Amino acid sequence: MPNIDLREKSSKPATGAEQSGSGAHVRPVPFRGGGFVYRPVRFVGPLVFLALLGVWEAGTRSGLISPLVLPTPAESWHAFVNLAQSGMLWKHVAASTERLFIGWTVGTILGIAAGLMIGLFSVARSGFQPLVSALFPIPKIALLPLFVIWFGIDEGSKNATIIFGTFFPTVISTYSGVDNVDRTLIRMGQSFGLSWLSIVRKIVIPGAMPAILSGFRISASIAIVLLVAAEMIGAEFGVGAYVLMAGSLMATDQLIAGVAILSVMGLIIAWAIGLAEKYFLRWRT
């Protein structure tokens, strides 16, 4: 009777111990938590963008879209080039960037501080969480005339509008992130004798960082919206002032160029926040 290797006939997969015993090569099992790691696919984003531009160009060229309502991408690009050649592009972008940087930075720092206080101290949560919940739904654009009365029509009212608008989403994302930190890790730190400050610095803040950075994306988008609204009131330079001027003149090509500038600003901010996520959240990989 021939000697038959029953292991080759068996449909049951061999376990790791059996493979080690038989001298077979053991394939390492990848970490399951890495199964949903984002892997960028090149050229997909630019192709989608070019496809939308192609549909837009074809619609305006064929007459399906009136040029008075929506100019062609070529006309919008020509308006952008004229703005850059005149030197006004850099004045508008510089003024908007300065206001956006000051307002978003101050609002974010204050929001993180208030959010950590609400997340870590019961007295602060009892006192400030209802206040945040009451003030957050108020449209910040509606408060812009009040800020003009308080801080004047110059830079103070514009910065205050952006600070007020970015403060509340940052507060909510920060204390929500603190609440979602695994309490087992905190108890483990306490069992090892870590001080309260060490637990906050080494466990709570890193654990809350994903929520905080997600709040950055939301607050940055809100800041751009409020920037445009604030610059439409009493601003000589700024992308919002340029858009308002183009709209009042019915210059739709310049209007689209101004909207494109705002879109590019949003893309740059999202890219910067993505770099921050890679740096601060590298422990998740």
C-alpha positions in Angstrom: 0.0 0.0 0.0 1.5 3.3 -1.0 2.5 5.8 1.6 0.1 8.8 1.2 0.7 12.1 3.0 -2.6 12.9 4.5 -1.7 16.5 5.1 -1.9 17.2 1.4 -5.4 15.7 1.2 -6.7 17.5 4.2 -8.8 20.6 3.4 -8.4 22.0 6.9 -5.7 24.7 7.1 -2.8 23.9 9.3 -2.4 25.9 12.4 0.7 27.9 13.3 2.0 25.2 15.6 1.5 22.5 13.0 3.3 24.6 10.4 6.2 25.2 12.8 6.4 21.5 13.6 6.4 20.5 10.0 9.1 23.0 9.1 6.9 24.9 6.7 7.2 28.6 6.1 5.0 30.7 8.5 3.5 33.7 6.8 3.3 36.7 9.3 -0.3 37.9 9.9 -0.6 41.7 9.4 -1.9 43.8 12.2 -5.7 43.9 11.8 -5.9 47.5 13.0 -4.1 48.6 9.9 -6.7 47.3 7.6 -8.5 50.6 7.3 -5.4 52.8 6.9 -5.8 55.4 4.2 -3.6 54.8 1.2 -3.6 57.7 -1.3 -4.4 56.9 -4.9 -2.5 59.2 -7.2 -4.1 61.2 -10.0 -7.7 60.4 -9.0 -8.3 63.8 -7.4 -6.8 65.8 -10.3 -8.8 63.7 -12.8 -12.1 64.3 -11.0 -11.3 68.1 -11.0 -10.4 68.1 -14.7 -13.5 66.1 -15.5 -15.7 68.8 -13.7 -13.9 71.5 -15.6 -14.5 69.7 -18.9 -18.2 69.3 -18.2 -18.3 73.0 -17.2 -16.5 74.1 -20.4 -18.7 71.9 -22.6 -21.9 73.2 -21.0 -21.0 76.8 -21.5 -19.6 76.3 -25.0 -22.7 74.3 -26.1 -25.1 77.0 -24.8 -26.7 74.8 -22.2 -25.3 77.2 -19.6 -25.7 80.9 -20.2 -22.4 82.8 -20.2 -24.1 85.6 -18.3 -24.9 83.1 -15.5 -21.7 81.1 -15.5 -18.6 82.1 -17.5 -16.3 79.6 -19.1 -13.3 78.3 -17.1 -11.1 80.1 -19.6 -12.7 83.5 -18.9 -12.4 82.9 -15.2 -8.8 82.1 -15.6 -8.2 85.2 -17.7 -9.8 87.3 -14.9 -7.5 85.7 -12.4 -4.4 86.4 -14.5 -5.5 90.0 -14.9 -5.9 90.3 -11.2 -2.4 88.8 -10.6 -0.8 91.1 -13.2 -2.4 94.2 -11.7 -0.8 93.4 -8.4 -4.1 93.4 -6.5 -4.1 89.7 -6.0 -1.4 89.7 -3.5 -2.9 92.6 -1.6 -6.3 90.8 -1.3 -4.7 87.5 -0.4 -2.3 89.0 2.1 -5.1 90.9 3.9 -7.3 87.9 4.1 -4.5 85.6 5.2 -3.5 87.9 8.0 -7.1 88.1 9.3 -7.7 84.4 8.9 -4.4 83.5 10.7 -5.0 85.9 13.7 -8.7 85.0 14.1 -8.4 81.2 13.7 -5.2 80.9 15.8 -6.6 82.9 18.8 -10.0 81.2 18.6 -8.4 77.8 18.4 -6.1 78.4 21.4 -8.9 79.7 23.5 -11.2 76.9 22.4 -8.6 74.1 23.3 -8.0 75.7 26.7 -11.8 76.0 27.4 -12.4 72.5 26.1 -9.7 70.9 28.3 -11.2 72.7 31.3 -14.7 71.4 30.5 -13.4 67.9 29.9 -11.2 67.7 33.0 -12.9 69.7 35.7 -16.5 69.0 36.9 -17.1 72.6 38.0 -16.0 74.0 34.6 -18.3 71.5 32.9 -21.3 72.4 35.0 -20.7 76.1 34.5 -19.6 76.4 30.9 -21.0 73.5 28.9 -24.6 74.9 29.1 -23.2 78.3 28.0 -21.4 76.8 25.0 -24.5 74.8 24.0 -26.6 78.0 24.2 -24.2 80.2 22.2 -22.9 77.7 19.6 -26.2 77.6 17.4 -26.3 81.4 17.1 -25.3 82.4 13.5 -22.0 84.3 14.0 -22.7 86.4 10.8 -25.8 87.8 12.6 -23.5 89.2 15.3 -21.2 91.0 12.9 -23.1 94.3 13.2 -22.8 94.1 17.0 -19.1 93.4 16.7 -18.8 96.5 14.5 -20.4 98.6 17.3 -18.2 97.0 19.9 -14.8 96.9 18.2 -15.2 99.4 15.3 -15.3 98.8 11.6 -11.6 98.2 11.2 -9.7 94.9 11.9 -11.1 94.5 15.5 -14.6 93.5 14.4 -13.3 91.2 11.6 -10.9 89.4 13.9 -13.5 89.1 16.7 -16.0 87.5 14.3 -13.6 84.9 13.2 -12.4 84.2 16.8 -16.0 83.9 18.0 -16.9 81.6 15.2 -13.9 79.2 15.6 -14.0 79.2 19.4 -17.1 77.1 19.9 -16.5 74.2 17.5 -13.0 73.8 18.9 -14.4 73.7 22.5 -16.9 71.0 21.6 -14.4 68.9 19.7 -11.9 69.2 22.5 -14.0 68.1 25.4 -15.7 65.5 23.3 -12.3 64.1 22.5 -11.4 64.1 26.2 -14.6 62.2 27.0 -13.8 59.6 24.5 -10.4 58.7 25.9 -10.3 55.1 27.1 -10.7 55.2 30.9 -8.8 52.0 31.2 -5.6 53.8 30.1 -6.2 56.5 32.7 -6.7 53.9 35.4 -3.6 52.1 34.2 -1.6 55.4 34.5 -3.0 55.9 38.0 -2.0 52.4 39.0 1.6 53.1 37.9 1.7 56.1 40.1 1.7 58.8 37.4 0.8 62.3 38.5 -2.4 64.0 37.3 -0.4 66.3 35.0 1.5 63.3 33.5 -1.8 61.5 32.8 -3.2 64.5 31.1 0.0 65.2 29.1 0.7 61.5 28.1 -2.7 59.9 27.9 -5.6 62.4 27.8 -4.3 64.9 25.3 -2.8 62.3 22.8 -6.1 60.3 23.1 -8.2 63.4 22.4 -6.0 64.7 19.6 -7.9 62.9 16.7 -11.1 64.7 17.7 -9.2 68.0 18.2 -7.7 67.9 14.8 -11.0 67.0 13.2 -12.4 70.1 14.9 -9.6 72.1 13.3 -11.0 71.2 9.9 -14.5 72.3 10.8 -13.4 75.5 12.5 -11.1 76.4 9.6 -14.0 76.1 7.1 -16.2 78.2 9.4 -13.3 80.8 9.6 -13.2 81.2 5.8 -16.9 81.7 5.7 -16.8 84.3 8.4 -13.8 86.0 6.8 -15.7 86.6 3.6 -18.7 87.9 5.5 -16.5 90.2 7.6 -14.6 91.6 4.6 -17.8 92.5 2.9 -18.4 95.2 5.5 -15.9 98.0 5.4 -12.9 96.3 4.0 -10.8 97.9 1.2 -8.6 94.8 0.6 -9.4 91.1 1.0 -10.9 88.3 -1.0 -14.3 88.9 0.4 -14.2 92.6 -0.6 -13.1 91.5 -4.1 -16.0 89.1 -4.4 -18.4 91.8 -3.2 -17.1 94.2 -5.8 -17.3 91.7 -8.6 -20.8 90.8 -7.6 -22.0 94.4 -7.5 -20.5 94.9 -11.0 -22.1 91.6 -12.3 -18.6 90.5 -13.3 -19.2 86.8 -13.0 -15.7 85.9 -14.3 -14.1 87.9 -11.5 -16.6 86.5 -9.0 -15.7 82.9 -10.0 -12.0 83.8 -9.8 -12.5 85.1 -6.2 -14.4 81.9 -5.2 -11.5 79.9 -6.7 -9.0 81.8 -4.5 -11.1 80.9 -1.4 -11.2 77.3 -2.5 -7.4 77.2 -2.9 -7.0 78.7 0.6 -9.2 76.0 1.9 -7.1 73.3 0.2 -3.9 74.8 1.6 -5.4 74.8 5.1 -6.6 71.2 4.7 -3.1 70.1 3.5 -1.5 71.8 6.5 -3.9 70.1 8.9 -3.2 66.8 7.2 0.5 67.2 7.9 -0.3 68.0 11.5 -2.4 64.8 11.7 0.5 62.7 10.3 2.8 64.2 13.0 0.6 64.1 16.0 -1.2 60.9 15.2 1.7 58.8 14.0 1.2 56.5 17.0 -1.9 55.1 15.3 0.0 53.5 12.5 
